[in-house]
Amino acid sequence: MSEKVLTFEDFTKVDLRIGTIVDVQDFPEARRPAYQLKIDFGPLGIKKSSAQITTIYNKEDLLNRQIVAVVNFPKKQIAKFMSECLVMGAVLENDVFLLSPESKVPNGKAVN
């Protein structure tokens, strides 16, 4: 069990949203194999993210896939790419499995 304890107030600061991946590109400048993603968050617009998910997913699998992401982190420079959100996934050994809704959900919908 994790020893990192946070309050409910801390948790409410995390803005988790549903988005649809609308573009996937290789990211050869990344230190570890990764993709550059463009994700449509509906009213929040399209945000970019870098994701080290190349061992499990190919680009065709990702296109039009809905995912869960944190959208209120500060932007982060990764090589020449500016990441604007953090795609959520479960890590098993060195693989990342994306978190996704079971059914289609409107883009930008909050995850509570």
VMD Tcl script that builds the backbone (N, CA, C; Angstrom):
set m [mol new atoms 336]
animate dup $m
set s [atomselect $m all]
$s set {name element resname resid chain x y z} {
  {N N MET 1 A 0.837 -1.178 0.000}
  {CA C MET 1 A 0.000 0.000 0.000}
  {C C MET 1 A 0.886 1.247 0.000}
  {N N SER 2 A 0.454 2.251 -0.712}
  {CA C SER 2 A 1.223 3.486 -0.814}
  {C C SER 2 A 1.176 4.262 0.494}
  {N N GLU 3 A 2.289 4.881 0.830}
  {CA C GLU 3 A 2.325 5.712 2.033}
  {C C GLU 3 A 2.084 7.173 1.707}
  {N N LYS 4 A 1.836 7.477 0.444}
  {CA C LYS 4 A 1.559 8.849 0.040}
  {C C LYS 4 A 0.088 9.137 0.340}
  {N N VAL 5 A -0.149 9.956 1.322}
  {CA C VAL 5 A -1.519 10.258 1.731}
  {C C VAL 5 A -1.858 11.677 1.284}
  {N N LEU 6 A -3.044 11.837 0.707}
  {CA C LEU 6 A -3.494 13.166 0.336}
  {C C LEU 6 A -4.912 13.345 0.837}
  {N N THR 7 A -5.305 14.579 0.964}
  {CA C THR 7 A -6.651 14.874 1.434}
  {C C THR 7 A -7.606 14.874 0.244}
  {N N PHE 8 A -8.897 14.831 0.547}
  {CA C PHE 8 A -9.884 14.921 -0.510}
  {C C PHE 8 A -9.737 16.257 -1.231}
  {N N GLU 9 A -9.414 17.304 -0.487}
  {CA C GLU 9 A -9.194 18.624 -1.103}
  {C C GLU 9 A -8.048 18.568 -2.107}
  {N N ASP 10 A -6.965 17.846 -1.773}
  {CA C ASP 10 A -5.857 17.673 -2.717}
  {C C ASP 10 A -6.355 16.986 -3.984}
  {N N PHE 11 A -7.140 15.923 -3.816}
  {CA C PHE 11 A -7.635 15.157 -4.960}
  {C C PHE 11 A -8.516 16.017 -5.863}
  {N N THR 12 A -9.318 16.891 -5.289}
  {CA C THR 12 A -10.225 17.714 -6.106}
  {C C THR 12 A -9.469 18.705 -6.988}
  {N N LYS 13 A -8.203 18.911 -6.726}
  {CA C LYS 13 A -7.392 19.807 -7.562}
  {C C LYS 13 A -6.970 19.146 -8.880}
  {N N VAL 14 A -7.010 17.811 -8.924}
  {CA C VAL 14 A -6.609 17.080 -10.125}
  {C C VAL 14 A -7.780 17.088 -11.105}
  {N N ASP 15 A -7.557 17.649 -12.283}
  {CA C ASP 15 A -8.601 17.745 -13.304}
  {C C ASP 15 A -8.419 16.623 -14.323}
  {N N LEU 16 A -9.124 15.507 -14.091}
  {CA C LEU 16 A -9.093 14.356 -14.991}
  {C C LEU 16 A -10.227 14.500 -15.989}
  {N N ARG 17 A -9.910 14.351 -17.282}
  {CA C ARG 17 A -10.911 14.499 -18.330}
  {C C ARG 17 A -10.796 13.377 -19.348}
  {N N ILE 18 A -11.911 13.163 -20.052}
  {CA C ILE 18 A -11.953 12.214 -21.163}
  {C C ILE 18 A -11.608 12.962 -22.440}
  {N N GLY 19 A -10.756 12.370 -23.255}
  {CA C GLY 19 A -10.410 12.949 -24.551}
  {C C GLY 19 A -10.261 11.861 -25.598}
  {N N THR 20 A -10.321 12.268 -26.853}
  {CA C THR 20 A -10.146 11.335 -27.972}
  {C C THR 20 A -8.865 11.677 -28.708}
  {N N ILE 21 A -8.027 10.673 -28.916}
  {CA C ILE 21 A -6.769 10.867 -29.648}
  {C C ILE 21 A -7.107 11.089 -31.117}
  {N N VAL 22 A -6.705 12.245 -31.649}
  {CA C VAL 22 A -7.036 12.590 -33.029}
  {C C VAL 22 A -5.811 12.579 -33.955}
  {N N ASP 23 A -4.611 12.487 -33.380}
  {CA C ASP 23 A -3.399 12.422 -34.197}
  {C C ASP 23 A -2.313 11.725 -33.395}
  {N N VAL 24 A -1.551 10.865 -34.056}
  {CA C VAL 24 A -0.452 10.127 -33.428}
  {C C VAL 24 A 0.756 10.203 -34.350}
  {N N GLN 25 A 1.880 10.652 -33.800}
  {CA C GLN 25 A 3.119 10.736 -34.571}
  {C C GLN 25 A 4.247 10.080 -33.789}
  {N N ASP 26 A 5.225 9.526 -34.499}
  {CA C ASP 26 A 6.427 9.021 -33.852}
  {C C ASP 26 A 7.161 10.187 -33.194}
  {N N PHE 27 A 7.919 9.889 -32.140}
  {CA C PHE 27 A 8.664 10.916 -31.417}
  {C C PHE 27 A 10.118 10.459 -31.301}
  {N N PRO 28 A 10.871 10.524 -32.417}
  {CA C PRO 28 A 12.239 9.995 -32.422}
  {C C PRO 28 A 13.198 10.747 -31.492}
  {N N GLU 29 A 12.893 11.983 -31.124}
  {CA C GLU 29 A 13.773 12.760 -30.245}
  {C C GLU 29 A 13.644 12.368 -28.770}
  {N N ALA 30 A 12.617 11.620 -28.416}
  {CA C ALA 30 A 12.414 11.224 -27.021}
  {C C ALA 30 A 13.520 10.272 -26.571}
  {N N ARG 31 A 13.855 10.323 -25.285}
  {CA C ARG 31 A 14.905 9.443 -24.754}
  {C C ARG 31 A 14.507 7.980 -24.839}
  {N N ARG 32 A 13.245 7.698 -24.529}
  {CA C ARG 32 A 12.701 6.344 -24.655}
  {C C ARG 32 A 11.627 6.371 -25.722}
  {N N PRO 33 A 11.406 5.263 -26.416}
  {CA C PRO 33 A 10.399 5.258 -27.491}
  {C C PRO 33 A 9.056 5.819 -27.020}
  {N N ALA 34 A 8.517 6.747 -27.809}
  {CA C ALA 34 A 7.276 7.422 -27.430}
  {C C ALA 34 A 6.544 7.902 -28.677}
  {N N TYR 35 A 5.293 8.266 -28.461}
  {CA C TYR 35 A 4.479 8.903 -29.491}
  {C C TYR 35 A 4.162 10.328 -29.056}
  {N N GLN 36 A 3.950 11.185 -30.039}
  {CA C GLN 36 A 3.370 12.502 -29.809}
  {C C GLN 36 A 1.880 12.376 -30.122}
  {N N LEU 37 A 1.049 12.733 -29.155}
  {CA C LEU 37 A -0.395 12.614 -29.319}
  {C C LEU 37 A -1.047 13.984 -29.346}
  {N N LYS 38 A -2.094 14.128 -30.154}
  {CA C LYS 38 A -2.994 15.271 -30.078}
  {C C LYS 38 A -4.331 14.706 -29.630}
  {N N ILE 39 A -4.880 15.304 -28.572}
  {CA C ILE 39 A -6.076 14.767 -27.939}
  {C C ILE 39 A -7.152 15.833 -27.891}
  {N N ASP 40 A -8.342 15.488 -28.368}
  {CA C ASP 40 A -9.482 16.409 -28.390}
  {C C ASP 40 A -10.231 16.302 -27.067}
  {N N PHE 41 A -10.246 17.402 -26.312}
  {CA C PHE 41 A -10.963 17.479 -25.046}
  {C C PHE 41 A -12.219 18.338 -25.167}
  {N N GLY 42 A -12.834 18.330 -26.337}
  {CA C GLY 42 A -14.089 19.056 -26.538}
  {C C GLY 42 A -13.938 20.535 -26.227}
  {N N PRO 43 A -14.712 21.050 -25.243}
  {CA C PRO 43 A -14.678 22.485 -24.940}
  {C C PRO 43 A -13.309 22.989 -24.472}
  {N N LEU 44 A -12.424 22.086 -24.020}
  {CA C LEU 44 A -11.083 22.493 -23.579}
  {C C LEU 44 A -10.114 22.588 -24.756}
  {N N GLY 45 A -10.540 22.128 -25.920}
  {CA C GLY 45 A -9.702 22.185 -27.108}
  {C C GLY 45 A -8.821 20.960 -27.258}
  {N N ILE 46 A -7.887 21.060 -28.178}
  {CA C ILE 46 A -6.945 19.967 -28.458}
  {C C ILE 46 A -5.656 20.241 -27.693}
  {N N LYS 47 A -5.209 19.225 -26.962}
  {CA C LYS 47 A -3.970 19.326 -26.194}
  {C C LYS 47 A -3.002 18.253 -26.671}
  {N N LYS 48 A -1.708 18.530 -26.501}
  {CA C LYS 48 A -0.656 17.606 -26.929}
  {C C LYS 48 A -0.082 16.877 -25.717}
  {N N SER 49 A 0.363 15.642 -25.956}
  {CA C SER 49 A 1.016 14.870 -24.905}
  {C C SER 49 A 2.023 13.922 -25.532}
  {N N SER 50 A 3.060 13.612 -24.773}
  {CA C SER 50 A 4.018 12.589 -25.161}
  {C C SER 50 A 3.711 11.357 -24.318}
  {N N ALA 51 A 3.701 10.183 -24.939}
  {CA C ALA 51 A 3.375 8.966 -24.198}
  {C C ALA 51 A 4.304 7.828 -24.596}
  {N N GLN 52 A 4.906 7.192 -23.598}
  {CA C GLN 52 A 5.801 6.061 -23.815}
  {C C GLN 52 A 4.965 4.781 -23.826}
  {N N ILE 53 A 4.232 4.589 -24.922}
  {CA C ILE 53 A 3.298 3.467 -25.017}
  {C C ILE 53 A 3.509 2.664 -26.306}
  {N N THR 54 A 4.700 2.761 -26.863}
  {CA C THR 54 A 4.962 2.133 -28.165}
  {C C THR 54 A 5.079 0.615 -28.094}
  {N N THR 55 A 5.320 0.045 -26.912}
  {CA C THR 55 A 5.462 -1.412 -26.823}
  {C C THR 55 A 4.115 -2.120 -26.855}
  {N N ILE 56 A 3.054 -1.452 -26.453}
  {CA C ILE 56 A 1.725 -2.060 -26.393}
  {C C ILE 56 A 0.845 -1.625 -27.563}
  {N N TYR 57 A 0.957 -0.364 -27.968}
  {CA C TYR 57 A 0.037 0.212 -28.954}
  {C C TYR 57 A 0.770 0.633 -30.221}
  {N N ASN 58 A 0.147 0.385 -31.371}
  {CA C ASN 58 A 0.653 0.986 -32.595}
  {C C ASN 58 A -0.207 2.220 -32.889}
  {N N LYS 59 A 0.239 3.019 -33.816}
  {CA C LYS 59 A -0.450 4.292 -34.093}
  {C C LYS 59 A -1.900 4.083 -34.501}
  {N N GLU 60 A -2.164 3.054 -35.282}
  {CA C GLU 60 A -3.535 2.804 -35.743}
  {C C GLU 60 A -4.465 2.449 -34.578}
  {N N ASP 61 A -3.947 1.721 -33.566}
  {CA C ASP 61 A -4.745 1.367 -32.388}
  {C C ASP 61 A -5.144 2.604 -31.587}
  {N N LEU 62 A -4.299 3.607 -31.610}
  {CA C LEU 62 A -4.517 4.789 -30.778}
  {C C LEU 62 A -5.455 5.816 -31.405}
  {N N LEU 63 A -5.446 5.908 -32.708}
  {CA C LEU 63 A -6.254 6.917 -33.392}
  {C C LEU 63 A -7.738 6.703 -33.079}
  {N N ASN 64 A -8.391 7.762 -32.644}
  {CA C ASN 64 A -9.819 7.781 -32.275}
  {C C ASN 64 A -10.128 7.028 -30.983}
  {N N ARG 65 A -9.129 6.653 -30.229}
  {CA C ARG 65 A -9.325 5.986 -28.943}
  {C C ARG 65 A -9.566 7.037 -27.861}
  {N N GLN 66 A -10.521 6.773 -26.993}
  {CA C GLN 66 A -10.748 7.674 -25.870}
  {C C GLN 66 A -9.837 7.281 -24.714}
  {N N ILE 67 A -9.333 8.297 -24.010}
  {CA C ILE 67 A -8.403 8.084 -22.904}
  {C C ILE 67 A -8.782 9.005 -21.747}
  {N N VAL 68 A -8.113 8.785 -20.611}
  {CA C VAL 68 A -8.232 9.648 -19.439}
  {C C VAL 68 A -6.915 10.391 -19.302}
  {N N ALA 69 A -6.992 11.706 -19.041}
  {CA C ALA 69 A -5.767 12.494 -18.880}
  {C C ALA 69 A -5.958 13.576 -17.824}
  {N N VAL 70 A -4.853 13.954 -17.196}
  {CA C VAL 70 A -4.834 15.114 -16.305}
  {C C VAL 70 A -4.573 16.321 -17.190}
  {N N VAL 71 A -5.481 17.310 -17.131}
  {CA C VAL 71 A -5.363 18.453 -18.043}
  {C C VAL 71 A -4.921 19.739 -17.350}
  {N N ASN 72 A -4.661 19.707 -16.042}
  {CA C ASN 72 A -4.294 20.958 -15.364}
  {C C ASN 72 A -2.881 20.947 -14.787}
  {N N PHE 73 A -1.997 20.139 -15.370}
  {CA C PHE 73 A -0.575 20.252 -15.051}
  {C C PHE 73 A 0.018 21.401 -15.858}
  {N N PRO 74 A 1.106 21.991 -15.392}
  {CA C PRO 74 A 1.795 22.977 -16.234}
  {C C PRO 74 A 2.388 22.286 -17.463}
  {N N LYS 75 A 2.557 23.027 -18.530}
  {CA C LYS 75 A 3.170 22.474 -19.738}
  {C C LYS 75 A 4.587 22.013 -19.418}
  {N N LYS 76 A 5.032 20.946 -20.130}
  {CA C LYS 76 A 6.363 20.405 -19.900}
  {C C LYS 76 A 7.078 20.217 -21.226}
  {N N GLN 77 A 8.280 20.767 -21.327}
  {CA C GLN 77 A 9.101 20.637 -22.530}
  {C C GLN 77 A 9.770 19.268 -22.536}
  {N N ILE 78 A 9.536 18.496 -23.606}
  {CA C ILE 78 A 10.178 17.206 -23.788}
  {C C ILE 78 A 10.845 17.253 -25.156}
  {N N ALA 79 A 12.183 17.329 -25.155}
  {CA C ALA 79 A 12.946 17.579 -26.388}
  {C C ALA 79 A 12.394 18.857 -27.021}
  {N N LYS 80 A 11.988 18.807 -28.293}
  {CA C LYS 80 A 11.439 20.006 -28.954}
  {C C LYS 80 A 9.916 20.016 -28.919}
  {N N PHE 81 A 9.321 19.231 -28.032}
  {CA C PHE 81 A 7.874 19.045 -27.972}
  {C C PHE 81 A 7.344 19.575 -26.644}
  {N N MET 82 A 6.218 20.296 -26.673}
  {CA C MET 82 A 5.607 20.827 -25.460}
  {C C MET 82 A 4.391 19.976 -25.100}
  {N N SER 83 A 4.499 19.227 -24.007}
  {CA C SER 83 A 3.400 18.394 -23.530}
  {C C SER 83 A 2.460 19.246 -22.684}
  {N N GLU 84 A 1.148 19.119 -22.943}
  {CA C GLU 84 A 0.151 19.962 -22.287}
  {C C GLU 84 A -0.782 19.199 -21.348}
  {N N CYS 85 A -0.671 17.870 -21.326}
  {CA C CYS 85 A -1.505 17.066 -20.439}
  {C C CYS 85 A -0.784 15.752 -20.173}
  {N N LEU 86 A -1.265 15.004 -19.173}
  {CA C LEU 86 A -0.655 13.732 -18.814}
  {C C LEU 86 A -1.673 12.622 -19.018}
  {N N VAL 87 A -1.395 11.751 -19.972}
  {CA C VAL 87 A -2.264 10.613 -20.256}
  {C C VAL 87 A -2.076 9.584 -19.141}
  {N N MET 88 A -3.183 9.060 -18.628}
  {CA C MET 88 A -3.141 8.135 -17.502}
  {C C MET 88 A -3.078 6.692 -17.979}
  {N N GLY 89 A -2.300 5.887 -17.263}
  {CA C GLY 89 A -2.186 4.484 -17.593}
  {C C GLY 89 A -1.738 3.672 -16.393}
  {N N ALA 90 A -1.977 2.391 -16.468}
  {CA C ALA 90 A -1.504 1.456 -15.453}
  {C C ALA 90 A -0.194 0.853 -15.941}
  {N N VAL 91 A 0.797 0.796 -15.063}
  {CA C VAL 91 A 2.118 0.301 -15.442}
  {C C VAL 91 A 2.281 -1.127 -14.933}
  {N N LEU 92 A 2.654 -2.005 -15.844}
  {CA C LEU 92 A 2.946 -3.394 -15.511}
  {C C LEU 92 A 4.312 -3.704 -16.089}
  {N N GLU 93 A 5.284 -3.904 -15.212}
  {CA C GLU 93 A 6.678 -4.046 -15.600}
  {C C GLU 93 A 7.079 -2.792 -16.367}
  {N N ASN 94 A 7.405 -2.879 -17.658}
  {CA C ASN 94 A 7.796 -1.688 -18.423}
  {C C ASN 94 A 6.725 -1.224 -19.393}
  {N N ASP 95 A 5.550 -1.825 -19.335}
  {CA C ASP 95 A 4.473 -1.483 -20.260}
  {C C ASP 95 A 3.428 -0.603 -19.586}
  {N N VAL 96 A 2.862 0.324 -20.368}
  {CA C VAL 96 A 1.811 1.214 -19.876}
  {C C VAL 96 A 0.516 0.872 -20.612}
  {N N PHE 97 A -0.533 0.591 -19.847}
  {CA C PHE 97 A -1.847 0.280 -20.397}
  {C C PHE 97 A -2.753 1.477 -20.145}
  {N N LEU 98 A -3.238 2.080 -21.216}
  {CA C LEU 98 A -4.034 3.299 -21.116}
  {C C LEU 98 A -5.349 3.076 -20.372}
  {N N LEU 99 A -5.751 4.082 -19.600}
  {CA C LEU 99 A -7.054 4.063 -18.952}
  {C C LEU 99 A -8.060 4.658 -19.926}
  {N N SER 100 A -9.183 3.976 -20.103}
  {CA C SER 100 A -10.196 4.387 -21.079}
  {C C SER 100 A -11.584 4.127 -20.510}
  {N N PRO 101 A -12.578 4.940 -20.912}
  {CA C PRO 101 A -13.953 4.639 -20.505}
  {C C PRO 101 A -14.453 3.392 -21.227}
  {N N GLU 102 A -15.381 2.676 -20.598}
  {CA C GLU 102 A -15.943 1.467 -21.214}
  {C C GLU 102 A -16.822 1.788 -22.408}
  {N N SER 103 A -17.509 2.918 -22.356}
  {CA C SER 103 A -18.401 3.347 -23.428}
  {C C SER 103 A -17.987 4.730 -23.887}
  {N N LYS 104 A -18.465 5.138 -25.066}
  {CA C LYS 104 A -18.148 6.467 -25.599}
  {C C LYS 104 A -18.693 7.539 -24.653}
  {N N VAL 105 A -17.860 8.513 -24.367}
  {CA C VAL 105 A -18.183 9.609 -23.456}
  {C C VAL 105 A -17.871 10.914 -24.189}
  {N N PRO 106 A -18.664 11.974 -23.981}
  {CA C PRO 106 A -18.344 13.246 -24.634}
  {C C PRO 106 A -16.933 13.727 -24.250}
  {N N ASN 107 A -16.185 14.199 -25.240}
  {CA C ASN 107 A -14.851 14.733 -24.984}
  {C C ASN 107 A -14.942 15.904 -24.019}
  {N N GLY 108 A -14.004 15.926 -23.081}
  {CA C GLY 108 A -13.942 16.995 -22.089}
  {C C GLY 108 A -14.695 16.673 -20.811}
  {N N LYS 109 A -15.428 15.570 -20.784}
  {CA C LYS 109 A -16.191 15.197 -19.602}
  {C C LYS 109 A -15.241 14.938 -18.436}
  {N N ALA 110 A -15.572 15.449 -17.269}
  {CA C ALA 110 A -14.744 15.273 -16.080}
  {C C ALA 110 A -14.850 13.845 -15.551}
  {N N VAL 111 A -13.749 13.344 -15.007}
  {CA C VAL 111 A -13.722 12.048 -14.333}
  {C C VAL 111 A -13.741 12.330 -12.840}
  {N N ASN 112 A -14.742 11.797 -12.164}
  {CA C ASN 112 A -14.879 12.045 -10.715}
  {C C ASN 112 A -14.642 10.782 -9.926}
}
mol reanalyze $m
mol bondsrecalc $m
mol representation Tube
mol addrep $m
